[in-house]
């Protein structure tokens, strides 16, 4: 399984509208990627690794695909649409990673 993680660093003075992200952006991604996107998960940071520290990321979105080919065929053709929607929910530059899920 392949996981696309889109991580939004927790930066002072930046905005992130989790309601828009969950109710508008993610449904759009799911619709456009169709059955190839097997699962989506969203996390909202609440704290860092030590007591009282801030979360490293304000939010994270994870998108799961069976294979890298499924990801490339269903997600990549729509990347411009997905990226153009980012200013509607945040002014944070996302960090993107594609991983193979081992366990």
N, C-alpha and C positions, 0 to 999 in steps of 0.2 A: 504494500500500500504506500502511496505517496501523500505527503502532507505539505500543503502550502501554508506557511505561517506569515501573517502580516502583523508586525509588531509596531506599536505606536509609543515611542519613548515618552516618558513622563517629564515634560519640560516646563519650567516656570513660565507662566503667562500664556501658555498655549491652551486652545480649546479642543474638546472632544465631546460630541453629542452622541452619547451611547444609544439614546432612543432612536435617533435617525438611523444610526448604523444598523441597529437590530431590526427596525421596522421598514426601512426603505432600501438601504444599500445591500444588505445580505439577501433579502428576497429577490432583488434584481440579479445578483450574482447567481443564485440558485436557478432562477428561471432561464438565464442565458446559458448556463453550463449544462442544464438538463440532468438526465439520469447519470451522467458521468461523475457528477459531484455526489458522492455517497453520503457525506455527513458534513455538517458545519458546527463549529463550536466557537463560542465567544467567552473571553475572560476579561474581567475588569480588575486592574491592580488595586490592592488595598494596603499593602505594606511591603517593605523590603525584607531582606534576610536577617536583619538584626532588629531587636525591639526598638520601636519608635522611628525607624527609618522609612523613607518614602518608597513606594513601589518603583521599580525600574521602568516599567511600562504602564501607561495609563489604561491601555486596552490591547487585546490580542485577538485576531481572528484566525481560525484554522479551517482549512478546506481539504477534504480527503477525497482522493481519487484512487482507483485500482492500480493504474499504471501511469508512468510519465507520459506515455503516448495519449492516454485518455485526458490527462491534464492539458497537454499541448493542443490537442484537437478541440477541446471544449472551452478552455479558459483563454488561451493566448489570442485567438481571433477577436476577442472582446476587450482586450486589455485597455485600449484607448477609452472605451466607454466607462470601464471601472475606474480608471485613473481620473477621468474628468469629473466623476462624482465626488471624489475625495474632499474638495473644498466645501461641499455641502454639510460635512460633519466634522471636519478638523482642519487645522492649519499646521499639523505635525507631519513631517516627512516620514513615511513609514519605512521600516526595515523589513525586507522580504527574505525568507529562506524557504527552500524546497528541500524536504527531507524524505528519506525512506523510513517508514515506521517498521521497527524491528520487533517490538513486543506490543 
